[in-house]
Amino acid sequence: MNIRFAETKDIHQLIKMRWDNTIEFDESKKDESYEEFEKECQIFLENALNSNQWFIWVAEDKGKIISHIYIELIHKVPRPGRITHPFAYMTNVYTIPEYRSLGVGSNVLSSINKWIKENKYEFVIVWPSDEAINYYKKNGYVHCKEPMEYFPS
């Protein structure tokens, strides 16, 4: 298994995994147009991979991506008297079913945690599903207070 940053050559696998992830947890989406989704996701991934804002981590086994975690860096407004480091927003955490419970996701998360420390990012924020809470806890994550939200109507 190889853990690395995603590359342009991975886009089609990443699109399919995003589709599969969505359908697995919300079967009502299976009737949506894959072609429309593919076009939108292709543009997103091309932009993300060419930016310094998104970092997509993948675990690969024999050329097949088996797990991924997306990180978006959020840059903060500078504050006098301290060096301002971005924080990381973690999303789209997914391991294909046949590789679950084998430590693959934890290995990817461990690589990310090391990268976060090395780059002095301030913290990582993730909104886990109820099923994923223990996964994050066993990898050093703790619950924080709920954020506030605004939904424009």
GUVEX-70897 format. One record per residue (C-alpha): residue number from 1; x, y, z. Coordinates in nm, 3 decimals. Layout:
! GUVEX-70897
@num NUM | u X | v Y | w Z
...
***
This chain:
! GUVEX-70897
@num 1 | u 0.000 | v 0.000 | w 0.000
@num 2 | u 0.123 | v 0.346 | w -0.095
@num 3 | u -0.005 | v 0.665 | w 0.072
@num 4 | u 0.045 | v 0.978 | w -0.134
@num 5 | u -0.112 | v 1.297 | w -0.266
@num 6 | u -0.358 | v 1.247 | w -0.551
@num 7 | u -0.248 | v 1.334 | w -0.903
@num 8 | u -0.431 | v 1.423 | w -1.223
@num 9 | u -0.411 | v 1.057 | w -1.332
@num 10 | u -0.635 | v 0.969 | w -1.032
@num 11 | u -0.928 | v 1.192 | w -1.124
@num 12 | u -1.149 | v 0.924 | w -1.282
@num 13 | u -1.103 | v 0.690 | w -0.986
@num 14 | u -1.175 | v 0.975 | w -0.743
@num 15 | u -1.494 | v 1.067 | w -0.930
@num 16 | u -1.618 | v 0.708 | w -0.919
@num 17 | u -1.533 | v 0.678 | w -0.549
@num 18 | u -1.723 | v 1.000 | w -0.470
@num 19 | u -2.024 | v 0.862 | w -0.657
@num 20 | u -2.001 | v 0.525 | w -0.480
@num 21 | u -1.961 | v 0.693 | w -0.141
@num 22 | u -2.273 | v 0.904 | w -0.197
@num 23 | u -2.485 | v 0.613 | w -0.323
@num 24 | u -2.372 | v 0.387 | w -0.039
@num 25 | u -2.508 | v 0.627 | w 0.221
@num 26 | u -2.800 | v 0.775 | w 0.023
@num 27 | u -2.950 | v 0.534 | w -0.228
@num 28 | u -3.202 | v 0.799 | w -0.339
@num 29 | u -2.914 | v 0.960 | w -0.535
@num 30 | u -2.859 | v 0.654 | w -0.759
@num 31 | u -3.107 | v 0.790 | w -1.014
@num 32 | u -2.911 | v 1.111 | w -1.059
@num 33 | u -2.715 | v 1.164 | w -1.381
@num 34 | u -2.364 | v 1.022 | w -1.346
@num 35 | u -2.256 | v 1.218 | w -1.656
@num 36 | u -2.360 | v 1.554 | w -1.506
@num 37 | u -2.195 | v 1.468 | w -1.176
@num 38 | u -1.881 | v 1.351 | w -1.356
@num 39 | u -1.848 | v 1.681 | w -1.543
@num 40 | u -1.888 | v 1.890 | w -1.228
@num 41 | u -1.658 | v 1.670 | w -1.022
@num 42 | u -1.392 | v 1.665 | w -1.297
@num 43 | u -1.377 | v 2.045 | w -1.295
@num 44 | u -1.363 | v 2.055 | w -0.914
@num 45 | u -1.083 | v 1.798 | w -0.897
@num 46 | u -0.877 | v 1.960 | w -1.173
@num 47 | u -0.899 | v 2.294 | w -0.991
@num 48 | u -0.830 | v 2.136 | w -0.651
@num 49 | u -0.524 | v 1.946 | w -0.769
@num 50 | u -0.383 | v 2.261 | w -0.927
@num 51 | u -0.431 | v 2.472 | w -0.616
@num 52 | u -0.246 | v 2.518 | w -0.292
@num 53 | u -0.575 | v 2.509 | w -0.107
@num 54 | u -0.681 | v 2.144 | w -0.150
@num 55 | u -0.475 | v 1.836 | w -0.068
@num 56 | u -0.623 | v 1.499 | w -0.155
@num 57 | u -0.459 | v 1.206 | w 0.018
@num 58 | u -0.499 | v 0.858 | w -0.127
@num 59 | u -0.406 | v 0.505 | w -0.031
@num 60 | u -0.325 | v 0.297 | w -0.336
@num 61 | u -0.295 | v -0.079 | w -0.371
@num 62 | u -0.155 | v -0.210 | w -0.701
@num 63 | u -0.261 | v 0.105 | w -0.887
@num 64 | u -0.612 | v 0.111 | w -0.740
@num 65 | u -0.714 | v 0.389 | w -0.502
@num 66 | u -0.867 | v 0.219 | w -0.200
@num 67 | u -0.907 | v 0.514 | w 0.036
@num 68 | u -0.899 | v 0.892 | w 0.028
@num 69 | u -0.925 | v 1.196 | w 0.252
@num 70 | u -0.967 | v 1.552 | w 0.125
@num 71 | u -0.811 | v 1.844 | w 0.313
@num 72 | u -0.890 | v 2.209 | w 0.243
@num 73 | u -0.667 | v 2.470 | w 0.403
@num 74 | u -0.853 | v 2.763 | w 0.555
@num 75 | u -0.639 | v 3.072 | w 0.586
@num 76 | u -0.708 | v 3.295 | w 0.881
@num 77 | u -0.688 | v 3.671 | w 0.902
@num 78 | u -0.353 | v 3.767 | w 1.059
@num 79 | u -0.352 | v 3.881 | w 1.421
@num 80 | u -0.092 | v 4.111 | w 1.579
@num 81 | u 0.157 | v 3.939 | w 1.806
@num 82 | u 0.142 | v 3.593 | w 1.659
@num 83 | u 0.220 | v 3.407 | w 1.342
@num 84 | u -0.100 | v 3.297 | w 1.176
@num 85 | u -0.117 | v 2.942 | w 1.046
@num 86 | u -0.407 | v 2.800 | w 0.844
@num 87 | u -0.630 | v 2.529 | w 0.980
@num 88 | u -0.744 | v 2.224 | w 0.790
@num 89 | u -1.097 | v 2.121 | w 0.702
@num 90 | u -1.121 | v 1.744 | w 0.649
@num 91 | u -1.395 | v 1.605 | w 0.426
@num 92 | u -1.482 | v 1.322 | w 0.189
@num 93 | u -1.320 | v 1.051 | w 0.402
@num 94 | u -1.383 | v 0.718 | w 0.232
@num 95 | u -1.240 | v 0.368 | w 0.212
@num 96 | u -1.386 | v 0.118 | w -0.032
@num 97 | u -1.584 | v -0.154 | w 0.151
@num 98 | u -1.348 | v -0.447 | w 0.092
@num 99 | u -1.059 | v -0.258 | w 0.258
@num 100 | u -1.245 | v -0.141 | w 0.568
@num 101 | u -1.144 | v -0.250 | w 0.918
@num 102 | u -0.791 | v -0.329 | w 0.795
@num 103 | u -0.629 | v -0.008 | w 0.921
@num 104 | u -0.611 | v 0.156 | w 0.578
@num 105 | u -0.807 | v 0.468 | w 0.675
@num 106 | u -0.615 | v 0.501 | w 1.001
@num 107 | u -0.286 | v 0.482 | w 0.810
@num 108 | u -0.398 | v 0.762 | w 0.579
@num 109 | u -0.517 | v 0.967 | w 0.876
@num 110 | u -0.186 | v 0.906 | w 1.056
@num 111 | u 0.002 | v 1.040 | w 0.752
@num 112 | u -0.221 | v 1.347 | w 0.750
@num 113 | u -0.175 | v 1.405 | w 1.124
@num 114 | u 0.204 | v 1.395 | w 1.076
@num 115 | u 0.177 | v 1.636 | w 0.779
@num 116 | u -0.042 | v 1.870 | w 0.988
@num 117 | u 0.225 | v 1.884 | w 1.262
@num 118 | u 0.513 | v 1.925 | w 1.017
@num 119 | u 0.340 | v 2.217 | w 0.844
@num 120 | u 0.231 | v 2.378 | w 1.172
@num 121 | u -0.134 | v 2.397 | w 1.074
@num 122 | u -0.330 | v 2.515 | w 1.373
@num 123 | u -0.587 | v 2.233 | w 1.393
@num 124 | u -0.807 | v 2.002 | w 1.187
@num 125 | u -1.185 | v 2.020 | w 1.187
@num 126 | u -1.410 | v 1.740 | w 1.065
@num 127 | u -1.783 | v 1.675 | w 1.094
@num 128 | u -1.801 | v 1.297 | w 1.134
@num 129 | u -2.106 | v 1.081 | w 1.086
@num 130 | u -2.222 | v 0.905 | w 1.402
@num 131 | u -2.070 | v 0.583 | w 1.267
@num 132 | u -1.728 | v 0.744 | w 1.221
@num 133 | u -1.685 | v 0.903 | w 1.565
@num 134 | u -1.488 | v 0.609 | w 1.708
@num 135 | u -1.259 | v 0.605 | w 1.401
@num 136 | u -1.160 | v 0.965 | w 1.472
@num 137 | u -1.135 | v 0.913 | w 1.849
@num 138 | u -0.893 | v 0.622 | w 1.810
@num 139 | u -0.681 | v 0.847 | w 1.587
@num 140 | u -0.648 | v 1.128 | w 1.842
@num 141 | u -0.947 | v 1.348 | w 1.754
@num 142 | u -1.175 | v 1.495 | w 2.019
@num 143 | u -1.524 | v 1.643 | w 2.013
@num 144 | u -1.547 | v 2.019 | w 2.008
@num 145 | u -1.843 | v 2.245 | w 2.071
@num 146 | u -2.093 | v 2.257 | w 1.789
@num 147 | u -2.042 | v 2.545 | w 1.547
@num 148 | u -2.317 | v 2.790 | w 1.473
@num 149 | u -2.474 | v 2.795 | w 1.129
@num 150 | u -2.674 | v 3.035 | w 0.917
@num 151 | u -2.898 | v 2.910 | w 0.638
@num 152 | u -3.014 | v 3.185 | w 0.403
@num 153 | u -3.375 | v 3.143 | w 0.300
***
